């Protein structure tokens, strides 16, 4: 397997994959402004793989959450199988991929990860694409995998009993996970605070949903 090479701004060809059409068009325009060759843009995993197999871009800029079906991480794995040296950069609202799907614990190696809320300007994104071959640690919020999954299910409105059934654990284990999650996130629990609501708000913030 050849190592991913850093691409110059003028030469790197980029495939943009984002299910929001406005964001997709805006990002593509910004990248062209910075000198990248945006060879195509796609709004779904299926469309993206079709474009990828035809165009073999240097870099794929992927949204992590593509709605129903494969995630951006699934797409990245498929692209790396097709072209092992493709650069991968995730542009996502999720501060931790486990907040989208608890199975996303082993993200592709040597990939960039840009959180939309922390994107200061388009130059920051351009730098991420230029340096995507260097990779870096995918960010993690200060939660265990169990706590991250419990938080995601809680924010989806599931009861403790429903969470226990889905995770195949006792309700007491869920209650303990909720308490530890609240402690890890600094969510107070007293008579003035609804802990579940506070945790759900924390999830929405970390997922970039702005509630």
Backbone as a chain_set.jsonl record, in Angstrom:
{"seq": "XXXXXXXXXXXXXXXXXXXXXXXXXXXXXXXXXXXXXXXXXXXXXXXXXXXXXXXXXXXXXXXXXXXXXXXXXXXXXXXXXXXXXXXXXXXXXXXXXXXXXXXXXXXXXXXXXXXXXXXXXXXXXXXXXXXXXXXXXXXXXXXXXXXXXXXXXXXXXXXXXXXXXXXXXXXXXXXXXXXXXXXXXXXXXXXXXXXXXXXXXXXXXXXXXXX", "coords": {"N": [[0.847, -1.199, 0.0], [0.637, 2.114, -0.937], [1.878, 5.063, 0.645], [-0.191, 7.817, 1.656], [0.082, 10.772, -0.114], [0.931, 14.167, 0.459], [-0.898, 16.7, -1.064], [-0.487, 19.319, -3.378], [-2.049, 22.534, -3.301], [-2.926, 23.383, -5.806], [-3.061, 21.094, -7.326], [-4.542, 19.022, -6.163], [-7.292, 16.924, -6.525], [-10.709, 16.844, -5.646], [-13.434, 15.124, -4.192], [-16.566, 15.978, -3.108], [-18.72, 15.08, -0.561], [-21.787, 15.369, 0.727], [-24.883, 15.52, 2.33], [-26.575, 17.674, 2.56], [-27.738, 19.961, 0.355], [-27.249, 22.729, 0.107], [-25.021, 23.193, 1.805], [-23.238, 21.484, 0.532], [-22.889, 22.691, -2.015], [-21.848, 25.15, -1.202], [-19.449, 24.453, 0.091], [-18.072, 23.246, -2.038], [-17.732, 25.451, -3.753], [-16.109, 27.071, -2.125], [-13.796, 25.506, -1.94], [-12.925, 25.467, -4.581], [-12.268, 28.136, -4.81], [-9.979, 28.16, -3.263], [-8.254, 26.889, -4.922], [-8.459, 24.159, -5.379], [-9.325, 21.29, -7.345], [-12.46, 20.539, -7.759], [-13.859, 17.717, -8.529], [-16.296, 16.484, -8.533], [-19.498, 16.411, -6.845], [-21.528, 14.911, -4.337], [-24.6, 13.648, -2.946], [-25.267, 11.374, -1.593], [-24.264, 8.124, -0.334], [-24.26, 6.072, -2.251], [-24.302, 7.459, -4.71], [-21.905, 8.815, -4.375], [-19.942, 6.746, -4.383], [-20.194, 5.827, -6.975], [-19.328, 8.07, -8.442], [-16.759, 8.207, -7.405], [-15.489, 5.848, -8.286], [-15.351, 6.345, -10.962], [-13.844, 8.671, -11.202], [-11.629, 8.718, -9.465], [-10.513, 10.561, -7.353], [-8.023, 12.638, -5.671], [-8.57, 13.308, -3.04], [-11.195, 12.741, -0.708], [-13.811, 14.512, 0.601], [-15.827, 14.131, 3.233], [-19.076, 14.052, 4.612], [-20.02, 12.894, 7.798], [-22.504, 11.972, 8.647], [-24.821, 10.747, 6.61], [-27.501, 10.432, 6.43], [-30.106, 7.971, 6.072], [-28.823, 4.674, 5.716], [-25.451, 3.846, 4.592], [-22.768, 5.282, 6.511], [-20.545, 8.163, 6.446], [-18.12, 7.137, 7.281], [-18.314, 4.427, 6.585], [-18.342, 4.766, 3.853], [-15.793, 5.833, 3.456], [-14.195, 3.599, 4.035], [-14.888, 1.9, 1.91], [-13.925, 3.45, -0.215], [-11.182, 3.49, 0.319], [-10.589, 0.818, -0.106], [-10.884, 0.676, -2.815], [-9.132, 2.65, -3.754], [-6.321, 2.812, -2.259], [-4.633, 4.942, -1.513], [-6.107, 7.238, -1.271], [-6.859, 10.414, 0.038], [-8.591, 11.222, 3.028], [-10.979, 13.303, 4.441], [-13.07, 14.174, 7.027], [-15.908, 16.164, 7.322], [-17.927, 17.297, 9.628], [-20.729, 17.628, 11.911], [-20.564, 16.338, 14.297], [-18.947, 16.085, 17.353], [-17.741, 13.828, 18.241], [-17.453, 10.771, 16.633], [-18.814, 8.591, 17.701], [-21.128, 9.579, 18.748], [-22.866, 9.662, 16.695], [-23.0, 7.0, 15.846], [-22.546, 4.202, 17.741], [-20.902, 2.21, 16.9], [-18.835, 3.317, 15.538], [-16.013, 3.204, 16.323], [-13.528, 2.573, 15.41], [-12.178, 4.432, 13.362], [-11.199, 5.226, 9.944], [-7.672, 5.098, 9.245], [-5.191, 7.719, 9.104], [-6.687, 10.069, 8.467], [-8.365, 13.232, 8.106], [-10.241, 15.278, 10.396], [-12.772, 17.409, 10.75], [-14.686, 19.522, 12.66], [-17.742, 21.018, 12.092], [-18.778, 23.147, 13.626], [-16.509, 24.253, 14.716], [-15.184, 25.335, 12.65], [-13.348, 27.859, 11.548], [-12.773, 29.415, 9.284], [-12.725, 29.189, 5.653], [-10.132, 28.676, 4.899], [-9.084, 27.162, 6.929], [-10.325, 24.714, 6.472], [-9.246, 24.159, 3.97], [-6.564, 23.79, 4.663], [-6.796, 21.47, 6.161], [-7.409, 19.648, 4.171], [-5.117, 19.787, 2.587], [-3.279, 18.668, 4.331], [-4.194, 16.082, 4.769], [-3.063, 13.562, 4.478], [-1.358, 13.261, 6.599], [-2.858, 12.724, 8.772], [-4.346, 12.226, 12.031], [-5.436, 12.207, 15.462], [-8.717, 11.088, 15.843], [-11.258, 13.04, 17.227], [-12.484, 12.639, 20.576], [-15.115, 12.758, 22.866], [-15.282, 13.103, 26.443], [-16.175, 10.419, 27.287], [-17.05, 7.002, 27.896], [-17.463, 4.244, 25.571], [-19.849, 2.94, 26.138], [-21.198, 4.895, 27.636], [-21.425, 6.921, 25.716], [-23.131, 5.714, 23.853], [-25.396, 5.282, 25.446], [-26.082, 7.943, 25.993], [-26.721, 8.853, 23.412], [-29.012, 7.316, 22.832], [-30.693, 8.111, 24.9], [-31.039, 10.807, 24.237], [-32.511, 10.435, 21.983], [-34.951, 9.99, 22.99], [-35.63, 7.643, 24.271], [-36.763, 5.482, 26.881], [-35.392, 4.41, 30.072], [-35.862, 1.677, 30.328], [-36.265, 0.927, 27.658], [-33.768, 1.538, 26.579], [-32.207, -0.267, 28.002], [-33.216, -2.67, 26.992], [-32.442, -2.521, 24.273], [-29.681, -2.438, 24.54], [-29.218, -4.74, 25.775], [-28.929, -5.107, 28.583], [-29.24, -4.748, 32.188], [-31.768, -2.634, 33.661], [-30.795, -1.227, 35.813], [-28.124, -1.0, 35.156], [-28.234, 0.799, 33.076], [-29.185, 3.041, 34.424], [-26.995, 3.537, 36.058], [-25.089, 4.106, 34.087], [-26.151, 6.462, 33.062], [-25.912, 8.174, 35.277], [-23.113, 8.281, 35.532], [-22.448, 9.333, 33.073], [-23.586, 11.863, 33.267], [-21.966, 12.894, 35.307], [-19.479, 12.878, 34.011], [-19.903, 14.764, 32.033], [-20.405, 16.98, 33.495], [-22.989, 17.618, 34.254], [-25.319, 18.84, 36.355], [-27.406, 17.495, 38.969], [-30.201, 18.155, 40.517], [-33.024, 19.382, 42.457], [-33.82, 21.435, 40.844], [-33.165, 20.838, 38.279], [-33.793, 18.946, 35.398], [-32.414, 16.036, 34.801], [-32.312, 14.285, 32.559], [-33.229, 15.912, 30.478], [-31.228, 17.859, 30.505], [-29.013, 16.302, 29.822], [-29.785, 15.484, 27.274], [-29.74, 17.949, 25.974], [-27.007, 18.465, 26.115], [-26.081, 16.461, 24.439], [-27.239, 17.266, 21.968], [-25.85, 19.631, 21.585], [-23.183, 18.708, 21.301], [-23.52, 17.24, 19.047], [-23.943, 19.123, 17.217], [-26.496, 20.053, 16.735], [-27.777, 22.146, 17.837], [-29.771, 22.548, 19.872]], "CA": [[0.0, 0.0, 0.0], [1.417, 3.341, -1.018], [1.448, 6.071, 1.622], [-0.904, 8.977, 1.114], [0.97, 11.9, -0.328], [0.339, 15.489, 0.599], [-1.148, 17.26, -2.386], [-0.424, 20.771, -3.449], [-3.37, 23.134, -3.418], [-3.324, 23.526, -7.197], [-3.163, 19.819, -8.008], [-5.418, 18.048, -5.525], [-8.675, 16.799, -6.983], [-11.522, 16.567, -4.462], [-14.832, 14.737, -4.297], [-17.296, 16.476, -1.945], [-19.892, 14.252, -0.264], [-22.553, 16.053, 1.77], [-26.283, 15.327, 1.969], [-27.252, 18.965, 2.528], [-27.371, 20.521, -0.953], [-26.688, 24.073, 0.26], [-23.665, 23.038, 2.347], [-22.432, 20.848, -0.513], [-22.545, 23.691, -3.025], [-21.018, 26.171, -0.567], [-18.114, 23.883, 0.307], [-17.431, 23.074, -3.348], [-17.324, 26.781, -4.21], [-14.984, 27.513, -1.299], [-12.6, 24.748, -2.293], [-12.451, 25.967, -5.886], [-11.64, 29.422, -4.526], [-8.646, 27.88, -2.736], [-7.428, 26.285, -5.952], [-8.66, 22.725, -5.541], [-10.165, 20.851, -8.456], [-13.6, 19.765, -7.269], [-14.226, 16.934, -9.71], [-17.716, 16.138, -8.439], [-20.086, 16.449, -5.512], [-22.572, 13.895, -4.239], [-25.427, 13.795, -1.762], [-25.528, 10.08, -0.976], [-23.139, 7.193, -0.399], [-24.305, 5.361, -3.536], [-23.863, 8.397, -5.75], [-20.497, 9.117, -4.139], [-19.091, 5.639, -4.824], [-20.227, 5.813, -8.441], [-18.438, 9.146, -8.883], [-15.398, 7.889, -6.986], [-14.939, 4.793, -9.152], [-15.114, 6.911, -12.292], [-12.951, 9.824, -11.209], [-10.448, 8.468, -8.635], [-9.951, 11.832, -6.86], [-6.942, 12.571, -4.69], [-9.115, 13.478, -1.694], [-12.641, 12.722, -0.532], [-14.285, 15.285, 1.745], [-17.03, 13.367, 3.539], [-19.919, 14.255, 5.785], [-20.103, 11.629, 8.53], [-23.912, 11.573, 8.691], [-25.414, 10.854, 5.276], [-28.887, 10.012, 6.52], [-30.33, 6.534, 6.09], [-27.857, 3.897, 4.949], [-24.046, 3.905, 5.007], [-22.217, 6.538, 7.027], [-19.336, 8.605, 5.764], [-17.032, 6.219, 7.638], [-18.481, 3.263, 5.713], [-17.944, 5.203, 2.519], [-14.334, 5.952, 3.458], [-13.635, 2.244, 3.965], [-15.056, 1.444, 0.54], [-13.026, 4.204, -1.084], [-9.807, 3.04, 0.555], [-10.436, -0.48, -0.756], [-10.78, 0.94, -4.245], [-7.939, 3.472, -3.994], [-5.735, 2.851, -0.913], [-3.912, 6.169, -1.177], [-6.978, 8.411, -1.291], [-6.922, 11.186, 1.266], [-9.932, 11.298, 3.585], [-11.255, 14.338, 5.436], [-14.461, 14.232, 7.455], [-16.443, 17.464, 7.719], [-19.11, 16.815, 10.322], [-21.173, 18.385, 13.08], [-20.394, 15.517, 15.49], [-17.673, 16.236, 18.034], [-17.218, 12.47, 18.417], [-18.255, 9.928, 15.73], [-19.649, 7.656, 18.457], [-22.41, 10.22, 19.009], [-23.708, 9.293, 15.559], [-23.161, 5.546, 15.831], [-21.605, 3.653, 18.726], [-19.974, 1.279, 16.244], [-17.742, 4.057, 14.898], [-14.904, 3.288, 17.273], [-12.285, 2.427, 14.662], [-12.276, 5.235, 12.149], [-10.078, 4.983, 9.032], [-6.404, 5.716, 9.612], [-4.647, 8.802, 8.29], [-7.764, 10.901, 7.939], [-8.606, 14.479, 8.809], [-11.565, 15.338, 11.033], [-13.076, 18.812, 10.993], [-16.025, 19.732, 13.221], [-18.296, 22.199, 11.434], [-18.945, 24.253, 14.566], [-15.21, 24.852, 15.025], [-14.592, 25.799, 11.402], [-13.188, 29.308, 11.656], [-12.884, 29.976, 7.942], [-12.5, 28.169, 4.628], [-8.702, 28.354, 4.849], [-8.896, 26.072, 7.893], [-10.723, 23.495, 5.774], [-8.244, 23.916, 2.927], [-5.374, 23.238, 5.322], [-7.107, 20.083, 6.529], [-7.314, 18.838, 2.958], [-3.701, 19.718, 2.2], [-2.539, 17.811, 5.253], [-4.99, 14.911, 5.142], [-2.245, 12.355, 4.532], [-0.659, 13.162, 7.869], [-3.791, 12.155, 9.737], [-4.384, 12.757, 13.384], [-6.385, 11.5, 16.307], [-10.119, 11.463, 15.73], [-11.63, 13.55, 18.547], [-13.376, 11.869, 21.435], [-15.581, 13.438, 24.07], [-14.814, 12.38, 27.628], [-17.15, 9.399, 27.633], [-16.772, 5.653, 27.424], [-18.343, 3.859, 24.474], [-21.151, 2.644, 26.728], [-21.831, 6.154, 27.997], [-21.767, 7.63, 24.483], [-24.306, 5.065, 23.282], [-26.518, 5.582, 26.33], [-26.434, 9.346, 25.771], [-27.373, 8.959, 22.105], [-30.346, 6.728, 22.934], [-31.456, 8.982, 25.789], [-31.386, 12.003, 23.469], [-33.525, 10.03, 21.004], [-36.222, 9.923, 23.692], [-35.914, 6.309, 24.78], [-36.8, 5.31, 28.33], [-34.336, 3.551, 30.599], [-36.205, 0.285, 30.01], [-36.029, 0.721, 26.228], [-32.318, 1.537, 26.387], [-31.723, -1.543, 28.543], [-33.584, -3.732, 26.055], [-31.616, -2.41, 23.077], [-28.288, -2.71, 24.859], [-29.215, -6.074, 26.395], [-28.385, -4.973, 29.938], [-30.257, -4.466, 33.189], [-32.138, -1.223, 33.794], [-29.883, -0.639, 36.8], [-26.881, -0.66, 34.454], [-28.517, 2.018, 32.336], [-29.251, 4.122, 35.407], [-25.619, 3.821, 36.461], [-24.425, 4.757, 32.948], [-26.665, 7.835, 32.984], [-25.283, 8.946, 36.359], [-21.693, 8.489, 35.209], [-22.408, 10.238, 31.922], [-23.851, 13.203, 33.799], [-20.762, 13.317, 36.024], [-18.413, 13.134, 33.041], [-20.224, 15.986, 31.282], [-20.622, 18.077, 34.42], [-24.412, 17.953, 34.302], [-25.796, 18.782, 37.74], [-28.69, 16.831, 39.185], [-30.848, 18.574, 41.758], [-34.457, 19.578, 42.292], [-34.081, 22.479, 39.844], [-32.68, 20.393, 36.979], [-34.203, 17.654, 34.85], [-31.145, 15.493, 34.324], [-32.446, 13.732, 31.216], [-33.303, 17.034, 29.545], [-29.904, 18.476, 30.466], [-28.136, 15.406, 29.058], [-30.197, 15.56, 25.876], [-29.221, 19.214, 25.446], [-25.564, 18.29, 25.943], [-25.912, 15.662, 23.222], [-27.553, 18.098, 20.799], [-24.742, 20.579, 21.402], [-22.014, 17.998, 20.79], [-23.843, 16.746, 17.721], [-24.101, 20.274, 16.345], [-27.906, 20.207, 16.392], [-28.145, 23.476, 18.291], [-30.973, 22.661, 20.678]], "C": [[0.877, 1.241, 0.0], [0.949, 4.319, 0.034], [0.712, 7.205, 0.939], [0.064, 10.143, 1.011], [0.223, 13.192, -0.046], [0.221, 16.099, -0.788], [-1.031, 18.776, -2.342], [-1.825, 21.305, -3.685], [-3.845, 23.147, -4.859], [-3.615, 22.181, -7.845], [-4.19, 18.866, -7.413], [-6.821, 18.087, -6.111], [-9.503, 16.284, -5.812], [-12.935, 16.154, -4.859], [-15.523, 15.168, -3.006], [-18.558, 15.644, -1.755], [-20.596, 14.837, 0.954], [-24.026, 15.973, 1.394], [-27.1, 16.619, 1.976], [-26.805, 19.705, 1.267], [-26.754, 21.909, -0.841], [-25.252, 24.004, 0.776], [-22.741, 22.465, 1.285], [-21.978, 21.865, -1.551], [-21.606, 24.755, -2.454], [-19.588, 25.682, -0.378], [-17.382, 23.735, -1.023], [-16.93, 24.409, -3.894], [-16.112, 27.281, -3.443], [-13.698, 26.791, -1.676], [-12.047, 25.178, -3.653], [-11.749, 27.31, -5.705], [-10.211, 29.231, -4.028], [-7.783, 27.082, -3.706], [-7.581, 24.797, -6.139], [-9.528, 22.446, -6.76], [-11.283, 19.983, -7.885], [-14.171, 19.005, -8.461], [-15.693, 16.542, -9.716], [-18.18, 16.358, -7.01], [-21.255, 15.479, -5.5], [-23.33, 14.058, -2.936], [-25.74, 12.5, -1.054], [-24.314, 9.177, -1.143], [-23.097, 6.48, -1.749], [-23.806, 6.24, -4.669], [-22.373, 8.68, -5.612], [-19.585, 8.002, -4.643], [-19.07, 5.533, -6.343], [-19.277, 6.866, -9.007], [-16.982, 8.791, -8.58], [-14.752, 6.876, -7.924], [-14.654, 5.307, -10.554], [-13.975, 7.919, -12.302], [-11.652, 9.639, -10.434], [-9.789, 9.765, -8.135], [-8.817, 11.603, -5.874], [-7.49, 12.539, -3.27], [-10.633, 13.374, -1.731], [-12.973, 13.491, 0.74], [-15.68, 14.764, 2.072], [-17.769, 13.902, 4.755], [-20.037, 12.903, 6.482], [-21.528, 11.087, 8.514], [-24.532, 11.826, 7.328], [-26.861, 10.381, 5.266], [-29.003, 8.503, 6.588], [-29.286, 5.821, 5.235], [-26.443, 4.077, 5.463], [-23.652, 5.281, 5.537], [-21.033, 6.967, 6.17], [-18.148, 7.709, 6.066], [-17.1, 4.952, 6.801], [-17.991, 3.59, 4.301], [-16.421, 5.3, 2.413], [-13.658, 4.595, 3.34], [-13.732, 1.711, 2.542], [-14.127, 2.154, -0.424], [-11.584, 3.755, -0.921], [-9.563, 1.655, -0.066], [-10.232, -0.315, -2.255], [-9.493, 1.676, -4.59], [-7.252, 3.7, -2.643], [-5.071, 4.167, -0.531], [-4.796, 7.406, -1.2], [-6.943, 9.11, 0.07], [-8.369, 11.306, 1.728], [-9.992, 12.434, 4.598], [-12.738, 14.307, 5.746], [-14.806, 15.661, 7.855], [-17.807, 17.187, 8.324], [-19.484, 17.709, 11.491], [-20.913, 17.628, 14.375], [-18.998, 15.671, 16.092], [-16.988, 14.895, 18.256], [-18.065, 11.572, 17.527], [-19.151, 8.95, 16.468], [-21.005, 8.253, 18.809], [-23.387, 9.991, 17.864], [-24.032, 7.809, 15.594], [-22.107, 4.958, 16.759], [-20.603, 2.697, 18.107], [-18.781, 1.99, 15.616], [-16.601, 4.293, 15.887], [-13.555, 3.198, 16.572], [-12.42, 3.148, 13.327], [-11.074, 4.946, 11.253], [-8.812, 5.718, 9.48], [-6.068, 6.851, 8.64], [-5.76, 9.632, 7.646], [-7.856, 12.192, 8.746], [-10.015, 14.477, 9.377], [-11.812, 16.784, 11.423], [-14.509, 18.923, 11.491], [-16.557, 21.057, 12.691], [-18.395, 23.4, 12.369], [-17.632, 24.969, 14.875], [-14.513, 25.403, 13.785], [-14.542, 27.323, 11.399], [-13.358, 30.001, 10.314], [-12.569, 28.88, 6.934], [-11.029, 27.8, 4.488], [-8.387, 27.204, 5.795], [-9.243, 24.737, 7.241], [-9.719, 23.149, 4.68], [-6.984, 23.312, 3.511], [-5.595, 21.782, 5.717], [-6.985, 19.163, 5.323], [-5.864, 18.709, 2.509], [-2.937, 18.73, 3.076], [-3.216, 16.501, 5.581], [-4.169, 13.639, 5.207], [-1.514, 12.172, 5.843], [-1.554, 12.561, 8.946], [-3.687, 12.811, 11.098], [-5.435, 12.006, 14.171], [-7.8, 12.011, 16.066], [-10.597, 11.893, 17.109], [-12.598, 12.634, 19.279], [-13.82, 12.757, 22.586], [-15.238, 12.54, 25.252], [-15.874, 11.406, 28.136], [-16.653, 8.033, 27.178], [-17.723, 5.338, 26.273], [-19.75, 3.57, 24.987], [-21.9, 3.925, 27.066], [-22.26, 6.935, 26.76], [-23.025, 7.041, 23.848], [-25.549, 5.338, 24.128], [-26.996, 7.01, 26.122], [-27.179, 9.521, 24.455], [-28.809, 8.442, 22.173], [-31.252, 7.569, 23.829], [-31.936, 10.218, 25.027], [-32.437, 11.702, 22.406], [-34.885, 9.838, 21.654], [-36.58, 8.572, 24.265], [-35.912, 6.303, 26.31], [-35.632, 4.435, 28.772], [-34.591, 2.089, 30.252], [-35.943, -0.025, 28.54], [-34.534, 0.674, 25.92], [-31.736, 0.212, 26.861], [-32.022, -2.689, 27.582], [-32.688, -3.71, 24.821], [-30.163, -2.785, 23.344], [-28.098, -4.061, 25.549], [-28.484, -6.029, 27.743], [-29.545, -4.749, 30.901], [-30.548, -2.962, 33.237], [-31.213, -0.526, 34.78], [-28.557, -0.238, 36.161], [-27.05, 0.623, 33.653], [-28.544, 3.207, 33.285], [-27.852, 4.532, 35.854], [-24.873, 4.555, 35.339], [-24.87, 6.207, 32.815], [-26.019, 8.705, 34.059], [-23.83, 9.27, 36.021], [-21.53, 9.416, 34.004], [-22.627, 11.677, 32.372], [-22.628, 13.745, 34.531], [-19.656, 13.693, 35.051], [-18.637, 14.438, 32.288], [-20.489, 17.184, 32.182], [-22.062, 18.546, 34.476], [-24.908, 17.758, 35.73], [-27.152, 18.081, 37.811], [-29.23, 17.258, 40.544], [-32.312, 18.858, 41.456], [-34.8, 20.635, 41.247], [-33.738, 22.037, 38.429], [-33.265, 19.036, 36.598], [-32.976, 17.055, 34.175], [-31.233, 14.961, 32.898], [-32.506, 14.851, 30.166], [-31.935, 17.688, 29.393], [-28.93, 17.626, 29.659], [-28.493, 15.439, 27.574], [-29.676, 16.844, 25.229], [-27.715, 19.13, 25.206], [-25.277, 17.487, 24.675], [-26.146, 16.515, 21.978], [-26.418, 19.086, 20.522], [-23.543, 19.882, 20.781], [-22.244, 17.414, 19.407], [-24.074, 17.879, 16.733], [-25.536, 20.521, 15.925], [-28.521, 21.462, 16.969], [-29.408, 23.59, 19.084], [-30.633, 23.139, 22.08]], "O": [[1.757, 1.39, 0.848], [-0.249, 4.408, 0.302], [0.97, 7.512, -0.225], [0.781, 10.45, 1.964], [-0.98, 13.291, -0.289], [1.151, 16.015, -1.591], [-1.434, 19.419, -1.373], [-2.686, 20.6, -4.21], [-5.031, 22.947, -5.122], [-4.353, 22.13, -8.829], [-4.664, 17.972, -8.115], [-7.453, 19.141, -6.184], [-9.066, 15.402, -5.073], [-13.55, 16.753, -5.741], [-15.106, 14.764, -1.921], [-19.369, 15.514, -2.672], [-20.071, 14.804, 2.067], [-24.395, 16.316, 0.271], [-28.21, 16.645, 1.445], [-25.628, 20.037, 1.126], [-25.842, 22.244, -1.597], [-24.367, 24.677, 0.246], [-21.598, 22.901, 1.148], [-20.805, 21.892, -1.923], [-20.684, 25.207, -3.132], [-18.633, 26.409, -0.652], [-16.2, 24.064, -1.121], [-15.828, 24.486, -4.436], [-15.191, 27.848, -4.03], [-12.63, 27.402, -1.725], [-10.832, 25.242, -3.841], [-10.75, 27.587, -6.37], [-9.332, 30.039, -4.329], [-6.691, 26.645, -3.344], [-6.897, 24.214, -6.98], [-10.359, 23.267, -7.151], [-11.061, 18.815, -7.565], [-14.876, 19.574, -9.296], [-16.271, 16.295, -10.775], [-17.373, 16.476, -6.088], [-21.895, 15.251, -6.526], [-22.786, 14.542, -1.944], [-26.408, 12.507, -0.021], [-23.448, 9.427, -1.981], [-22.024, 6.304, -2.327], [-22.988, 5.816, -5.486], [-21.659, 8.775, -6.611], [-18.561, 8.28, -5.266], [-18.044, 5.188, -6.931], [-18.515, 6.592, -9.934], [-16.089, 9.041, -9.389], [-13.594, 7.034, -8.311], [-13.804, 4.758, -11.257], [-13.231, 8.019, -13.278], [-10.669, 10.327, -10.711], [-8.633, 10.033, -8.461], [-8.669, 10.516, -5.316], [-6.96, 11.844, -2.404], [-11.278, 13.854, -2.663], [-12.48, 13.166, 1.82], [-16.609, 14.934, 1.282], [-17.168, 14.172, 5.795], [-20.143, 11.873, 5.816], [-21.735, 9.881, 8.382], [-24.745, 12.973, 6.935], [-27.385, 9.98, 4.227], [-28.109, 7.828, 7.099], [-28.911, 6.303, 4.166], [-26.241, 4.419, 6.628], [-24.143, 6.307, 5.066], [-20.582, 6.234, 5.29], [-17.268, 7.531, 5.223], [-16.07, 4.448, 6.352], [-17.317, 2.788, 3.656], [-15.834, 4.899, 1.408], [-12.664, 4.452, 2.628], [-12.775, 1.137, 2.023], [-13.597, 1.537, -1.349], [-10.846, 3.651, -1.901], [-8.45, 1.36, -0.501], [-9.495, -1.077, -2.881], [-8.842, 1.371, -5.589], [-7.561, 4.671, -1.953], [-4.957, 4.478, 0.655], [-4.281, 8.523, -1.152], [-6.994, 8.462, 1.115], [-9.272, 11.474, 0.908], [-9.16, 12.517, 5.501], [-13.571, 14.401, 4.844], [-14.085, 16.291, 8.629], [-18.75, 16.871, 7.598], [-18.652, 18.459, 12.001], [-21.028, 18.21, 15.453], [-17.994, 15.42, 15.425], [-15.772, 14.845, 18.441], [-19.291, 11.596, 17.642], [-20.16, 8.514, 15.914], [-21.937, 7.517, 19.133], [-24.599, 10.112, 18.044], [-25.178, 7.404, 15.4], [-20.912, 5.193, 16.578], [-19.571, 2.4, 18.709], [-17.819, 1.341, 15.205], [-16.276, 5.429, 16.232], [-12.552, 3.692, 17.086], [-12.735, 2.542, 12.302], [-10.043, 4.476, 11.734], [-8.881, 6.82, 10.023], [-6.587, 6.924, 7.526], [-5.763, 9.862, 6.437], [-7.474, 12.238, 9.916], [-10.884, 13.754, 8.891], [-11.151, 17.322, 12.312], [-15.44, 18.471, 10.823], [-15.906, 22.093, 12.822], [-18.13, 24.532, 11.965], [-17.63, 26.142, 15.249], [-13.381, 25.881, 13.865], [-15.568, 27.989, 11.263], [-14.005, 31.044, 10.219], [-12.189, 27.772, 7.312], [-10.712, 26.713, 4.004], [-7.53, 26.369, 5.504], [-8.539, 23.746, 7.434], [-9.382, 21.981, 4.487], [-6.395, 22.411, 2.913], [-4.684, 20.96, 5.617], [-6.514, 18.032, 5.442], [-5.436, 17.632, 2.094], [-2.042, 18.035, 2.595], [-2.862, 15.859, 6.569], [-4.541, 12.713, 5.927], [-1.093, 11.064, 6.175], [-1.072, 11.966, 9.909], [-3.014, 13.828, 11.27], [-6.23, 11.256, 13.606], [-8.047, 13.217, 16.084], [-10.363, 11.175, 18.081], [-13.42, 11.95, 18.668], [-13.0, 13.43, 23.211], [-14.939, 11.358, 25.08], [-16.395, 11.54, 29.244], [-15.924, 7.925, 26.192], [-18.676, 6.078, 26.029], [-20.733, 3.92, 24.335], [-23.1, 4.03, 26.812], [-23.331, 7.542, 26.748], [-23.883, 7.778, 23.361], [-26.627, 5.594, 23.591], [-28.202, 7.257, 26.08], [-28.163, 10.258, 24.392], [-29.72, 9.066, 21.629], [-32.441, 7.722, 23.547], [-33.091, 10.626, 25.153], [-33.168, 12.595, 21.976], [-35.867, 9.556, 20.968], [-37.712, 8.365, 24.703], [-35.149, 7.032, 26.944], [-34.97, 3.802, 27.951], [-33.664, 1.349, 29.923], [-35.459, -1.106, 28.208], [-34.087, -0.13, 25.101], [-30.873, -0.365, 26.199], [-31.188, -3.573, 27.38], [-32.224, -4.758, 24.371], [-29.495, -3.372, 22.493], [-26.98, -4.468, 25.863], [-27.56, -6.801, 28.0], [-30.689, -4.58, 30.48], [-29.699, -2.135, 32.902], [-30.883, 0.646, 34.597], [-27.937, 0.743, 36.571], [-26.129, 1.434, 33.559], [-27.988, 4.262, 32.98], [-27.559, 5.718, 36.01], [-24.124, 5.499, 35.593], [-24.065, 7.081, 32.493], [-25.625, 9.84, 33.789], [-23.379, 10.4, 36.205], [-20.577, 10.192, 33.935], [-21.941, 12.593, 31.919], [-22.29, 14.92, 34.392], [-18.974, 14.702, 35.235], [-17.683, 15.136, 31.943], [-20.766, 18.28, 31.695], [-22.332, 19.723, 34.715], [-24.915, 16.64, 36.247], [-27.927, 18.077, 36.855], [-28.775, 16.784, 41.585], [-32.788, 18.611, 40.348], [-35.947, 20.723, 40.811], [-33.988, 22.773, 37.475], [-33.232, 18.093, 37.388], [-32.554, 17.511, 33.112], [-30.313, 15.17, 32.108], [-31.904, 14.74, 29.098], [-31.528, 18.032, 28.283], [-28.118, 18.156, 28.901], [-27.608, 15.423, 26.718], [-29.227, 16.833, 24.083], [-27.207, 19.658, 24.216], [-24.347, 17.797, 23.93], [-25.344, 16.49, 21.044], [-26.071, 19.341, 19.369], [-22.946, 20.4, 19.838], [-21.294, 17.126, 18.678], [-24.363, 17.642, 15.56], [-25.784, 21.126, 14.882], [-29.654, 21.813, 16.638], [-30.085, 24.615, 19.006], [-31.526, 23.296, 22.912]]}, "num_chains": 1, "name": "protein.A"}
